[in-house]
Amino acid sequence: MTIIMLGTGNALVKRIYNTCYVIEEDGAGNKFLVDAGGGNGIMRQLDAAGIAWQDLHDIFCTHKHIDHIMGMVWLIRLIGTAMSRGTYEGEVRIYGHEEVIRLIRMMAEGLLQPSMTAELGRRIRLVVLEDGDRGEIIGHPVTFFDIHSTKARQFGYRMDFAPGRSLVCCGDEPFNAQWNEQYARGADTLLHEAFCLYGDREVFHPYEKHHSTVREAAETAQRLDVKNLILYHTEEKTIAHRKALYTKEAQQFYDGRVFVPEDLERIEL
């Protein structure tokens, strides 16, 4: 199982892409895309990662913020056009809670040509999620859950990809123990947002934006007894040294493996 980080930045980054990633198994077959960034840069990132968009058949949009949802319109344009030309095999399933799915449909129908949206609701399946819904994606069981966001409603997920091994994503907000601990405790890998270093909190004001610092993400991972911690959704002003700086701070509070990926980096689970 591999995670390919297409983007690792927050909403306002310019030199890197917004946070989104692909999960694949053994480099073949269907791939699972989580979020799509803020625009047509998703096409550039997929191409740079060597991922054919024709291999995307499961896409999950966590919430409605523009740095997560706007790239969906470009993917629907690509896939819908290919379907109309007979060059896309099978169907694509787009998952999200009711508001996210409604917005995706509204944007696609309002902005794209009818030939691009002809398969919306048919081969382009819009799957409305409820808290606790379960399914199977790239051959593995997945549970979607409401993170009980302090901002826009947002869902995360848990994927069990091997006996006793799981991947958990709780969105791009601080971990909510009341609602999310049942999914994350003891996970093999936790994806957690880290807006900035703890020492830079007066510079970047993460708490005002409902985000965490590296220290708090690491403390959460330690308490949850997870084996691997992936930090993402960061600022970009420290990008030249971000990996070293974030890793050093996280290791002060967390005993497991720390990953601070760059855009397009691959993480083997």
Kinemage of the C-alpha trace (Angstrom):
@kinemage 1
@onewidth
@group {chain A} dominant
@subgroup {mainchain}
@vectorlist {calphas} color= white
{ca met a 1} P 0.000 0.000 0.000
{ca thr a 2} L 1.368 3.373 -1.041
{ca ile a 3} L 0.271 6.964 -0.425
{ca ile a 4} L 1.274 9.444 -3.119
{ca met a 5} L 1.056 12.975 -1.748
{ca leu a 6} L -0.074 15.114 -4.659
{ca gly a 7} L -0.087 18.199 -2.455
{ca thr a 8} L 0.815 19.005 1.146
{ca gly a 9} L -0.025 22.678 1.592
{ca asn a 10} L -2.829 24.667 3.156
{ca ala a 11} L -5.380 26.743 1.262
{ca leu a 12} L -3.189 29.750 0.420
{ca val a 13} L 0.049 28.125 -0.705
{ca lys a 14} L 1.628 29.230 -3.989
{ca arg a 15} L 4.810 27.168 -4.365
{ca ile a 16} L 3.263 23.807 -3.503
{ca tyr a 17} L -0.185 22.311 -4.104
{ca asn a 18} L -3.121 22.051 -1.731
{ca thr a 19} L -3.342 18.890 0.347
{ca cys a 20} L -4.620 15.852 -1.526
{ca tyr a 21} L -3.299 12.358 -2.152
{ca val a 22} L -3.783 9.032 -3.892
{ca ile a 23} L -3.747 5.599 -2.275
{ca glu a 24} L -2.764 2.670 -4.460
{ca glu a 25} L -1.881 -0.968 -3.903
{ca asp a 26} L 1.059 -2.562 -5.731
{ca gly a 27} L 1.027 0.302 -8.249
{ca ala a 28} L -1.744 -1.243 -10.319
{ca gly a 29} L -5.487 -1.132 -10.822
{ca asn a 30} L -7.967 1.242 -9.279
{ca lys a 31} L -6.642 4.132 -7.199
{ca phe a 32} L -8.316 6.077 -4.395
{ca leu a 33} L -8.070 9.881 -4.532
{ca val a 34} L -8.727 11.872 -1.344
{ca asp a 35} L -9.614 15.499 -2.093
{ca ala a 36} L -8.638 17.291 -5.290
{ca gly a 37} L -7.109 20.613 -4.358
{ca gly a 38} L -8.215 24.056 -5.440
{ca gly a 39} L -8.192 23.902 -9.237
{ca asn a 40} L -6.799 22.412 -12.406
{ca gly a 41} L -3.435 21.943 -10.725
{ca ile a 42} L -4.789 18.504 -9.855
{ca met a 43} L -4.138 17.497 -13.472
{ca arg a 44} L -0.534 18.676 -13.285
{ca gln a 45} L 0.064 16.853 -10.010
{ca leu a 46} L -1.421 13.585 -11.264
{ca asp a 47} L 0.710 13.793 -14.386
{ca ala a 48} L 3.862 14.593 -12.413
{ca ala a 49} L 3.171 11.630 -10.123
{ca gly a 50} L 2.751 9.305 -13.100
{ca ile a 51} L -0.874 8.579 -12.217
{ca ala a 52} L -3.363 8.262 -15.056
{ca trp a 53} L -6.632 9.963 -14.178
{ca gln a 54} L -8.340 7.135 -16.081
{ca asp a 55} L -7.323 4.875 -13.154
{ca leu a 56} L -9.281 6.956 -10.648
{ca his a 57} L -12.537 5.179 -9.878
{ca asp a 58} L -13.017 6.200 -6.224
{ca ile a 59} L -12.742 9.847 -5.109
{ca phe a 60} L -13.541 11.146 -1.628
{ca cys a 61} L -14.062 14.837 -0.891
{ca thr a 62} L -13.743 15.508 2.837
{ca his a 63} L -15.481 18.899 2.929
{ca lys a 64} L -16.563 21.931 0.928
{ca his a 65} L -13.582 24.265 1.373
{ca ile a 66} L -12.324 25.443 -2.008
{ca asp a 67} L -8.803 24.029 -1.546
{ca his a 68} L -10.361 20.565 -1.348
{ca ile a 69} L -13.362 20.652 -3.674
{ca met a 70} L -12.608 22.831 -6.721
{ca gly a 71} L -10.367 20.273 -8.423
{ca met a 72} L -13.371 17.948 -8.548
{ca val a 73} L -14.883 20.031 -11.361
{ca trp a 74} L -11.792 19.451 -13.513
{ca leu a 75} L -11.833 15.730 -12.836
{ca ile a 76} L -15.503 15.497 -13.778
{ca arg a 77} L -14.701 17.427 -16.958
{ca leu a 78} L -11.931 14.964 -17.858
{ca ile a 79} L -13.844 11.828 -16.934
{ca gly a 80} L -17.189 12.987 -18.331
{ca thr a 81} L -15.610 13.905 -21.654
{ca ala a 82} L -13.825 10.560 -21.846
{ca met a 83} L -17.062 8.736 -21.068
{ca ser a 84} L -18.850 10.574 -23.870
{ca arg a 85} L -16.073 9.500 -26.255
{ca gly a 86} L -16.024 5.924 -25.050
{ca thr a 87} L -12.468 6.135 -23.667
{ca tyr a 88} L -13.141 5.723 -19.942
{ca glu a 89} L -13.836 2.222 -18.678
{ca gly a 90} L -16.364 1.525 -15.945
{ca glu a 91} L -17.655 4.121 -13.510
{ca val a 92} L -16.277 6.601 -11.012
{ca arg a 93} L -17.679 6.931 -7.494
{ca ile a 94} L -17.448 10.347 -5.815
{ca tyr a 95} L -18.058 10.200 -2.057
{ca gly a 96} L -19.002 13.022 0.278
{ca his a 97} L -21.633 14.101 2.741
{ca glu a 98} L -24.858 15.639 1.442
{ca glu a 99} L -23.680 19.264 1.212
{ca val a 100} L -20.450 18.326 -0.555
{ca ile a 101} L -22.238 16.170 -3.122
{ca arg a 102} L -24.852 18.845 -3.720
{ca leu a 103} L -22.141 21.453 -4.357
{ca ile a 104} L -20.183 19.168 -6.672
{ca arg a 105} L -23.310 18.501 -8.739
{ca met a 106} L -24.235 22.199 -8.807
{ca met a 107} L -20.745 23.282 -9.899
{ca ala a 108} L -20.461 20.600 -12.557
{ca glu a 109} L -23.879 21.256 -14.047
{ca gly a 110} L -23.453 25.027 -13.845
{ca leu a 111} L -19.942 25.255 -15.263
{ca leu a 112} L -19.461 22.336 -17.637
{ca gln a 113} L -20.950 21.480 -21.002
{ca pro a 114} L -23.893 19.041 -21.022
{ca ser a 115} L -21.806 16.391 -22.785
{ca met a 116} L -19.390 16.449 -19.843
{ca thr a 117} L -22.098 15.953 -17.252
{ca ala a 118} L -24.373 13.552 -19.129
{ca glu a 119} L -23.268 10.662 -16.916
{ca leu a 120} L -23.716 12.477 -13.586
{ca gly a 121} L -25.804 10.233 -11.376
{ca arg a 122} L -25.161 7.245 -13.633
{ca arg a 123} L -21.572 6.227 -14.438
{ca ile a 124} L -20.384 9.255 -12.470
{ca arg a 125} L -21.938 8.098 -9.225
{ca leu a 126} L -22.409 10.693 -6.508
{ca val a 127} L -22.423 8.774 -3.228
{ca val a 128} L -23.952 10.647 -0.285
{ca leu a 129} L -22.339 9.570 2.980
{ca glu a 130} L -23.795 9.418 6.457
{ca asp a 131} L -21.780 9.149 9.658
{ca gly a 132} L -20.565 5.563 10.093
{ca asp a 133} L -21.197 4.438 6.514
{ca arg a 134} L -19.048 1.522 5.386
{ca gly a 135} L -17.900 0.351 2.001
{ca glu a 136} L -15.047 -1.244 0.124
{ca ile a 137} L -12.486 0.797 -1.809
{ca ile a 138} L -9.511 -0.663 -3.727
{ca gly a 139} L -10.401 -3.983 -2.148
{ca his a 140} L -10.312 -2.862 1.490
{ca pro a 141} L -13.039 -2.023 4.027
{ca val a 142} L -13.506 1.670 4.709
{ca thr a 143} L -15.554 3.418 7.377
{ca phe a 144} L -16.470 7.070 6.837
{ca phe a 145} L -17.213 9.242 9.857
{ca asp a 146} L -18.237 12.784 10.744
{ca ile a 147} L -15.302 14.478 12.497
{ca his a 148} L -17.705 17.006 14.083
{ca ser a 149} L -15.851 19.940 12.604
{ca thr a 150} L -15.770 23.361 14.225
{ca lys a 151} L -16.101 24.910 10.745
{ca ala a 152} L -17.692 23.357 7.655
{ca arg a 153} L -19.056 19.853 8.152
{ca gln a 154} L -16.265 17.395 7.398
{ca phe a 155} L -15.815 13.637 7.146
{ca gly a 156} L -12.769 11.441 7.690
{ca tyr a 157} L -12.262 7.735 7.139
{ca arg a 158} L -10.575 4.590 8.399
{ca met a 159} L -9.249 2.028 5.910
{ca asp a 160} L -8.285 -1.431 7.174
{ca phe a 161} L -5.730 -2.672 4.665
{ca ala a 162} L -4.272 -5.721 6.439
{ca pro a 163} L -4.974 -7.701 9.626
{ca gly a 164} L -4.342 -5.322 12.498
{ca arg a 165} L -3.259 -2.505 10.164
{ca ser a 166} L -5.305 0.577 9.440
{ca leu a 167} L -4.974 4.026 7.932
{ca val a 168} L -6.946 6.850 9.540
{ca cys a 169} L -7.581 10.367 8.249
{ca cys a 170} L -9.445 12.817 10.464
{ca gly a 171} L -9.571 15.697 8.020
{ca asp a 172} L -7.719 18.987 8.283
{ca glu a 173} L -8.695 20.068 11.795
{ca pro a 174} L -7.338 19.276 15.271
{ca phe a 175} L -8.130 15.755 16.435
{ca asn a 176} L -11.524 15.521 18.138
{ca ala a 177} L -11.080 12.806 20.763
{ca gln a 178} L -14.758 12.705 21.708
{ca trp a 179} L -15.826 11.606 18.241
{ca asn a 180} L -12.737 10.243 16.490
{ca glu a 181} L -10.826 8.214 19.081
{ca gln a 182} L -12.788 5.039 18.379
{ca tyr a 183} L -11.475 5.101 14.820
{ca ala a 184} L -7.899 6.255 15.409
{ca arg a 185} L -6.665 4.562 18.575
{ca gly a 186} L -3.968 2.004 17.784
{ca ala a 187} L -4.037 2.747 14.058
{ca asp a 188} L -1.035 1.778 12.004
{ca thr a 189} L -0.913 5.194 10.304
{ca leu a 190} L -2.533 8.522 11.179
{ca leu a 191} L -2.719 11.421 8.729
{ca his a 192} L -2.876 14.638 10.747
{ca glu a 193} L -2.812 18.292 9.763
{ca ala a 194} L 0.039 20.413 11.157
{ca phe a 195} L -0.324 24.034 10.157
{ca cys a 196} L 3.054 25.135 11.534
{ca leu a 197} L 5.684 24.574 14.203
{ca tyr a 198} L 4.632 25.206 17.797
{ca gly a 199} L 7.314 27.890 18.036
{ca asp a 200} L 5.766 29.680 15.038
{ca arg a 201} L 2.233 29.726 16.393
{ca glu a 202} L 2.354 33.511 16.950
{ca val a 203} L 3.432 33.947 13.317
{ca phe a 204} L 0.877 31.709 11.591
{ca his a 205} L -1.990 31.772 14.146
{ca pro a 206} L -3.113 28.159 13.665
{ca tyr a 207} L -5.675 28.225 16.469
{ca glu a 208} L -7.571 31.112 14.910
{ca lys a 209} L -7.867 28.959 11.774
{ca his a 210} L -8.900 25.851 13.741
{ca his a 211} L -5.621 24.043 13.045
{ca ser a 212} L -2.876 22.310 15.025
{ca thr a 213} L 0.843 22.768 15.407
{ca val a 214} L 3.339 19.963 14.846
{ca arg a 215} L 3.708 19.512 18.603
{ca glu a 216} L -0.012 18.975 19.145
{ca ala a 217} L -0.282 16.538 16.251
{ca ala a 218} L 2.641 14.561 17.685
{ca glu a 219} L 1.172 14.555 21.186
{ca thr a 220} L -2.097 13.250 19.759
{ca ala a 221} L -0.326 10.446 17.880
{ca gln a 222} L 1.582 9.477 21.029
{ca arg a 223} L -1.573 9.341 23.127
{ca leu a 224} L -3.406 7.294 20.501
{ca asp a 225} L -0.532 4.802 20.264
{ca val a 226} L -0.312 4.963 16.487
{ca lys a 227} L 2.800 3.604 14.774
{ca asn a 228} L 3.225 6.135 11.955
{ca leu a 229} L 2.346 9.816 11.744
{ca ile a 230} L 2.019 11.709 8.458
{ca leu a 231} L 1.969 15.505 8.810
{ca tyr a 232} L 0.385 17.622 6.075
{ca his a 233} L -1.757 20.695 5.291
{ca thr a 234} L 1.090 23.027 6.289
{ca glu a 235} L 2.350 26.530 5.688
{ca glu a 236} L 4.987 26.937 2.975
{ca lys a 237} L 7.305 29.649 4.291
{ca thr a 238} L 9.556 27.014 5.852
{ca ile a 239} L 9.336 24.764 2.792
{ca ala a 240} L 13.105 24.623 2.203
{ca his a 241} L 13.656 23.063 5.633
{ca arg a 242} L 10.130 21.944 6.540
{ca lys a 243} L 10.866 18.220 6.557
{ca ala a 244} L 13.780 18.535 9.007
{ca leu a 245} L 12.131 21.151 11.213
{ca tyr a 246} L 8.788 19.403 11.516
{ca thr a 247} L 10.373 15.984 12.048
{ca lys a 248} L 12.615 17.308 14.825
{ca glu a 249} L 9.724 18.900 16.694
{ca ala a 250} L 7.438 15.885 16.288
{ca gln a 251} L 10.094 13.487 17.580
{ca gln a 252} L 10.252 15.404 20.854
{ca phe a 253} L 6.700 14.331 21.655
{ca tyr a 254} L 6.129 11.128 19.680
{ca asp a 255} L 7.984 7.809 19.676
{ca gly a 256} L 6.749 6.414 16.351
{ca arg a 257} L 7.830 7.093 12.770
{ca val a 258} L 7.261 10.604 11.479
{ca phe a 259} L 6.675 11.452 7.821
{ca val a 260} L 6.720 15.039 6.588
{ca pro a 261} L 6.221 14.491 2.865
{ca glu a 262} L 6.982 16.854 0.039
{ca asp a 263} L 4.578 17.234 -2.867
{ca leu a 264} L 4.697 14.086 -5.071
{ca glu a 265} L 6.492 12.037 -2.392
{ca arg a 266} L 5.514 8.381 -2.024
{ca ile a 267} L 5.052 6.779 1.384
{ca glu a 268} L 5.087 2.980 1.597
{ca leu a 269} L 2.784 1.700 4.341
